[in-house]
């Protein structure tokens, strides 16, 4: 299952600091979650961002979502994200 989270950074965010926070959340939180097979972050030419996660199952993604609320690295990452722009979608793989 793919989970795609699209967002924009808060106005005035330091992109280099955001990328450091993204790297930290990837290593200190994301890849420690059972069922996460791949995670990547990408930026669009218009300044929009996405995080793409490949999960083994919806249940694994749901469990990680519950744990991220108490995670320090995730909180630092989210401090750069404009919450009014966040859109998340889940997609079932067909192969």
C-alpha positions in Angstrom: 0.0 0.0 0.0 1.3 3.5 -0.9 0.6 6.4 1.3 1.2 9.8 -0.2 1.3 12.9 2.0 1.4 16.2 0.1 2.1 19.5 1.9 3.8 22.9 1.8 6.3 24.3 4.3 5.3 27.1 6.6 6.2 30.5 5.2 9.8 31.4 5.9 10.8 27.9 6.7 14.5 27.1 6.3 14.6 24.4 3.7 18.0 23.1 4.7 16.8 22.7 8.3 13.6 21.0 7.0 15.7 18.5 5.1 17.7 17.8 8.2 14.5 17.2 10.1 13.2 15.0 7.3 16.4 12.9 7.4 16.2 12.6 11.1 12.5 11.4 11.0 13.4 8.9 8.3 16.2 7.4 10.3 15.0 7.8 13.9 11.4 7.0 13.4 10.1 5.9 10.0 12.5 3.0 9.3 12.0 1.7 12.8 8.3 1.1 12.1 7.2 -2.5 11.4 5.9 -2.9 7.8 7.5 0.2 6.3 9.2 -1.0 3.2 10.3 2.4 1.6 10.0 6.1 2.3 11.1 9.0 0.2 10.6 12.8 0.1 10.3 14.9 -3.0 9.8 18.5 -3.9 7.9 19.9 -6.8 9.0 22.8 -9.0 6.2 24.9 -7.4 7.4 24.4 -3.9 5.0 21.6 -3.0 6.4 18.6 -1.2 5.4 14.9 -0.9 6.4 12.0 1.3 5.8 8.7 -0.3 5.6 5.6 2.0 5.3 2.0 0.9 3.7 -0.1 3.6 3.2 -3.8 3.8 -0.4 -3.2 5.0 -2.9 -0.6 6.1 -2.6 -2.0 9.6 1.1 -1.3 9.7 0.5 2.3 8.5 -2.2 2.8 11.1 0.0 1.6 13.9 2.8 3.9 12.9 0.4 6.8 12.7 -0.6 6.2 16.2 3.0 6.2 17.4 4.2 9.3 15.6 2.2 11.6 17.9 4.6 10.9 20.7 7.8 11.0 18.6 10.3 13.8 19.0 11.7 13.5 15.5 8.3 13.6 13.9 7.3 16.7 16.0 10.4 18.5 14.7 9.6 17.5 11.1 6.0 18.7 11.5 7.1 22.1 12.9 8.1 22.9 9.3 4.9 21.8 7.7 1.9 24.1 7.1 -0.9 22.0 8.6 -3.6 23.7 6.4 -1.9 22.3 3.3 -1.6 18.6 4.3 -3.4 16.1 2.1 -2.9 12.3 2.6 -4.1 9.5 0.4 -3.7 5.8 0.4 -3.4 3.6 -2.7 -3.6 -0.1 -3.1 -0.9 -1.6 -5.2 -2.1 -3.7 -8.1 0.9 -5.9 -8.7 
